Amino acid sequence: MSEKSEKGSTGSDSTSWGAMTEKELETLDQVSRNLMQASLKSQKLLSDVMGKALEGDAVMPNADPFHSAPEFHEVWEKIAGQPDLMMRAQADLMKGYIDLWSNTSKRMMGTDAPGAPAIEPEPGDKRWRSSEWSESPVFDAIKQSYLLNQHFMMGLVGSVDGVDDRTRRKVEFLTRMMTDALSPTNFALTNPDVLRETFESQGTNLTRGLQNLLDDLSSGGGRLALKQTDMDGFQVGRDMATAPGEVVFENELMELIQYAPTTDTVKQRPLLIAPPWINKFYIMDLREKNSMIRWLTAQGFTVFLISWVNPGPELKDKTFNDYMHEGLFAALHAIEAATGETSVNAVGYCVAGTMLSTALAWLEAEGQGDRIASATFFAAQSDFEKAGDLLIFIDDIWMKEIERIMDSQGGVLDGRSMADTFNLLRSNDLVWSFVVNNYMLGRQPQAFDLLYWNADQTRMPKALHLWYLDNFYKNNRLAKGELELGGHKLSLGAVTTPVYIQASKEDHIAPYPSVYRAARLYGGPVRFMMAGSGHIAGVINHPDARKYQYWTNDALPETVEEWIDGASETPGSWWGDWRDWLNTHSGDDIPARQPGDGKLKPLRKAPGRNVLVRSDAGTSKAESAAKPKG
């Protein structure tokens, strides 16, 4: 046998099959099997998705779901017409790449100490937590190359002249969405964590990930229901929403919970909390250690809370006016029957805060302003001029699309649609991180109380939602003094009720500049306070946690920037500051009230029935039971 033939039969030492150990061969075989299994599962997945798409009338996917083509065309036409802008941006990009490749070459050669990175991730960007993104020259170069390109794109869109704010905001948001989607962390071959997991698990992560994807598509009925947490890890009423209390009143739209006192005496004036109807109320009673409800009762307040119904198609015609009268005002009457008190301190969270500000103006117009002695707003907007990224979803075309979606769902907006919208505002944290974890790393999401609550969305009636979007987000009628409701033209300037307004520094749903604008609209005394963190953690920050900080300023200058310049920072939770303010509007101490002491008798234990109705479970026994009798 010739030397050539002999080599051909065995190959070189570095590539010879015969030179591989039994363990290496076994690993290769296992990887091959797992990859084959993943391939077969992916074919089945594609077949199932296509089958779902072709059920009934075949409809081509919407290539432009945000209807953004005209805005993109306008912005890039303007960019093309500003050569100086393009030249500066390209020069910055080229300089960044020269620095990047110079530093990368030095690191690869190991000759000279590399210089400073060409670009750094934004503070708080969790995508690059893996040490390889900094320690490995290759992955560091991939990271910086991506960031340079993203900075180039965002810089062009953000710096172009001659574009109105709404158009710029929409194109900036969608450009960031696209560049976030193209991050190297979202692809298996450029994510060091995925590569390591694939090697160590012999590819089983890929088969597990595809099974997770199949499960999520199945649970979503063909629509991807991205799982953020273990939905079997908690139970409402057992692990969450456990503060003792009784439902003392109910109607078609809500249950009213009166919580049991934990002190011997309480303040005379009751406290009524109106949570948003787009979420379940138990964010304020999540766990014992961070429950706002438990903390408030421990401070000596008689706490009432509205638990909104999770509406089905039968309530599709319920309006904002219905929610105000059958929700907030019905609660005022019920509290009077339960306690004898004709005036309450009221709290409105998020959209319920917008309702509370509207209610204050309406009561003032009716000559009943004293029904609410003080009003507190958590992350709530009454002026929507600077309402942030959510404004990009509000135009005539998108409003018609929302109406079409609600009509297809029986006249309600399902909870998942609203959740998807909010998740898009923080897509890296609330979308792509779970895509990587669930589908590429093949892991199950961990049980996390906050994400469990976030996934437990509620539906919204068509009439209510469209009216809210049109009058507040789209036309900002309340802030302008143009809103007409219940026979009155409403003015926040006529409201003399003392007001406490909480905003959060990193709130992406109710941005603090937008919240601040409302502080200058009221005609009475206003205390504006800004907390650290975001839309949820900025509000739900128990003092025992000793986290974050808050800022206060007794003045209300024209701009929020001036307010911040004159503000004082205090470490920890802002709840104590609010309690002290609330005490000045709560009257004397009286013997503690028990639910059922007054004219209203307990109907059932807290947390009641409404909160148990899941939007992703269809009609259930809990949903049937939640309907009030009579």
C-alpha positions, -999 to +999 in steps of 0.1 A: +000+000+000+014+034-010+022+060+016-005+082+002-031+054+004-020+047+040-024+083+050-058+085+033-070+056+054-061+071+087-057+109+081-034+132+100-030+129+138-050+162+143-081+151+123-080+113+125-113+096+137-091+068+150-072+092+172-104+103+190-110+088+224-141+068+231-155+097+253-149+122+225-167+099+200-195+095+224-198+133+228-197+138+191-224+112+186-246+128+213-242+163+198-251+149+164-282+132+178-293+163+196-288+185+166-308+161+145-335+161+171-335+199+171-337+199+133-367+176+133-385+196+160-378+228+141-394+212+110-425+203+130-426+238+145-425+254+111-452+230+099-474+238+129-470+275+125-478+274+088-508+252+095-521+278+120-515+306+095-535+289+068-565+280+090-595+298+076-587+326+052-550+328+044-537+363+053-503+376+045-483+388+076-483+426+081-449+437+069-453+470+087-473+465+118-465+499+132-474+517+099-441+534+101-430+534+064-439+571+058-421+582+089-390+562+081-390+576+045-393+611+058-365+608+083-340+591+060-349+615+032-340+644+056-308+626+066-298+621+029-304+659+024-280+668+052-245+657+040-227+674+069-247+652+094-239+620+074-202+629+071-198+636+108-215+604+117-194+584+093-162+600+106-172+591+141-180+556+131-147+552+112-127+566+141-145+541+164-136+512+142-100+522+138-097+524+176-115+491+180-093+472+155-062+487+169-070+476+204-082+442+193-050+436+173-029+445+204-049+421+225-047+393+200-009+398+195-003+403+233+023+429+225+012+463+238-013+472+264-046+480+247-061+514+250-096+524+263-126+507+246-139+524+215-174+524+231-189+512+263-224+498+269-250+521+285-252+518+323-276+491+333-274+473+300-276+437+313-269+420+279-231+420+285-229+405+320-210+374+308-172+379+315-163+368+279-178+400+265-148+418+282-122+392+286-123+376+252-108+398+224-131+382+199-163+387+218-153+421+230-147+431+194-182+417+184-198+437+212-181+470+204-187+466+167-224+462+174-225+491+198-207+514+173-232+505+146-262+511+169-247+544+181-243+554+144-279+546+135-294+562+166-272+593+163-284+599+127-320+596+136-317+617+168-297+645+152-315+651+119-331+685+115-365+693+101-384+665+117-413+670+141-410+655+176-437+628+171-421+615+139-386+615+154-398+597+186-415+570+165-385+564+143-361+565+172-381+539+191-385+516+161-348+520+151-338+510+187-362+480+185-346+468+153-310+473+165-319+456+198-332+426+179-300+424+159-278+423+191-252+395+190-265+384+223-296+372+205-278+348+182-264+314+192-231+316+173-223+350+188-234+345+223-207+330+245-232+318+271-251+298+245-219+284+229-207+273+264-240+257+273-242+239+239-207+225+245-213+215+281-248+200+275-238+183+242-265+203+225-294+193+247-300+230+254-311+234+218-336+205+219-350+218+253-352+253+238-372+241+208-395+222+231-400+254+252-408+272+220-433+246+210-449+248+244-452+286+243-468+285+208-492+258+219-502+278+250-507+309+229-528+291+204-503+295+176-493+330+188-460+331+208-468+334+245-433+341+258-430+328+293-413+351+317-417+331+349-430+299+363-468+305+363-473+274+386-449+288+412-475+310+430-511+312+438-531+344+444-546+343+479-520+318+492-486+333+483-497+368+472-526+391+481-528+377+516-534+408+537-565+401+559-597+418+549-632+414+536-650+423+504-678+445+517-694+457+484-695+447+448-712+456+416-707+448+379-673+465+376-656+460+410-653+445+444-645+468+473-621+453+499-619+467+535-587+455+551-585+445+588-568+469+611-535+460+628-534+488+653-557+497+682-565+531+668-569+544+633-571+577+616-607+589+613-606+596+575-605+563+555-580+557+526-594+545+493-569+530+467-579+528+430-554+506+412-551+505+374-577+483+357-550+471+332-534+450+360-544+431+391-544+451+423-520+427+442-489+445+431-497+465+463-500+433+483-475+411+465-457+394+495-458+401+532-423+416+532-431+443+505-469+447+509-480+484+508-514+473+521-499+457+552-476+487+558-505+512+555-526+493+580-496+492+603-495+530+601-530+533+614-550+538+583-584+522+575-577+510+539-602+503+513-592+491+478-610+486+445-606+452+428-616+457+392-635+430+373-616+412+345-642+421+319-654+398+291-673+407+259-705+413+280-689+445+293-675+458+260-697+489+261-686+500+296-672+535+293-647+557+313-677+574+328-690+541+339-657+532+356-656+565+373-692+563+386-696+526+392-660+523+404-646+553+422-679+570+432-696+538+441-667+531+464-672+566+481-708+558+488-699+523+501-672+537+524-697+561+538-721+533+546-693+512+561-677+540+582-701+569+583-674+591+568-684+614+539-649+622+528-619+600+520-582+603+511-579+588+476-551+572+458-549+566+420-522+544+405-513+547+367-545+549+346-566+550+377-547+582+386-559+597+354-594+588+364-589+602+399-577+636+384-608+636+361-630+627+391-616+656+411-625+681+384-659+665+379-667+666+417-655+703+418-679+711+389-707+694+408-700+713+440-689+681+458-652+687+459-651+678+497-659+642+489-622+636+484-602+654+511-568+647+495-556+629+464-524+609+459-511+599+425-487+570+419-470+570+385-500+587+369-503+612+341-529+639+337-510+658+310-500+636+281-479+661+261-447+643+270-461+608+276-431+590+262-428+561+238-464+550+242-474+580+221-460+562+190-489+538+193-515+566+191-524+578+156-554+573+134-541+542+116-530+525+148-562+534+166-582+517+138-559+486+142-566+485+180-603+487+173-600+459+148-581+437+173-607+444+200-636+436+176-619+403+167-617+395+205-654+401+212-651+438+221-623+436+246-585+440+244-570+408+257-544+411+285-516+397+263-519+425+238-514+451+264-486+432+280-468+428+247-470+466+242-455+473+276-428+447+271-417+463+239-409+494+258-381+474+276-375+448+250-340+438+261-351+430+296-386+418+290-384+401+256-349+392+243-335+381+277-362+355+279-358+344+242-321+337+250-329+320+283-358+299+272-351+290+236-313+291+232-301+281+267-331+258+270-339+268+306-372+272+323-378+307+337-376+309+375-405+316+398-405+354+404-434+371+421-432+404+402-430+387+368-459+365+378-480+396+385-468+412+353-480+381+333-514+381+351-530+407+328-566+418+326-588+426+296-602+461+288-636+470+274-635+485+239-655+516+247-634+525+277-600+519+260-607+538+228-621+567+247-591+568+270-566+567+242-584+594+222-591+619+249-559+616+269-530+602+249-541+615+215-557+648+222-547+656+258-581+672+265-580+671+303-548+691+305-560+715+279-594+721+297-613+707+268-626+674+283-664+672+285-678+645+307-712+641+325-725+675+314-694+694+326-663+709+309-636+699+333-608+721+346-579+709+368-572+745+377-605+746+395-594+717+418-584+729+452-580+695+468-545+690+483-525+667+460-494+645+465-478+634+432-452+606+430-431+601+399-402+577+393-369+587+377-367+557+354-404+552+346-408+543+310-446+542+311-453+575+329-421+595+324-414+620+352-413+650+329-449+641+319-460+635+355-445+668+366-465+688+340-497+679+359-483+692+392-486+727+378-522+723+366-540+720+399-554+750+417-547+738+452-515+728+472-493+703+455-464+682+467-444+666+439-419+639+448-396+618+425-385+584+436-356+563+423-362+533+400-391+527+376-429+523+372-432+495+397-401+494+419-403+532+422-437+528+438-435+495+456-404+502+478-410+490+513-389+510+539-375+477+553-358+470+519-336+501+524-334+506+486-332+535+462-339+571+472-362+600+466-361+637+459-382+665+473-385+702+466-412+724+482-412+747+451-429+740+418-408+759+392-418+760+355-397+730+344-389+697+360-352+704+353-354+734+375-372+713+401-345+687+401-318+714+404-334+726+436-344+691+450-329+674+480-321+637+479-330+613+507-319+576+507-345+548+511-382+546+506-405+577+501-434+560+519-426+577+552-427+611+535-461+603+521-474+590+554-464+622+571-482+642+545-512+619+546-515+622+584-521+659+581-553+652+561-565+622+580-581+636+612-579+623+647-572+589+660-603+568+667-609+531+678-599+507+650-627+497+626-633+461+618-648+451+584-685+447+590-688+471+618-709+495+598-739+490+575-720+469+550-715+433+559-687+411+547-694+392+514-663+371+512-627+371+524-600+391+507-586+390+480-621+384+466-631+367+433-623+393+406-585+390+411-587+352+406-600+354+370-572+348+346-572+362+311-552+334+296-576+307+309-608+316+290-641+312+309-635+294+341-652+284+373-635+314+389-648+337+362-683+324+366-681+327+404-668+362+401-701+375+386-721+393+413-755+378+420-786+399+413 
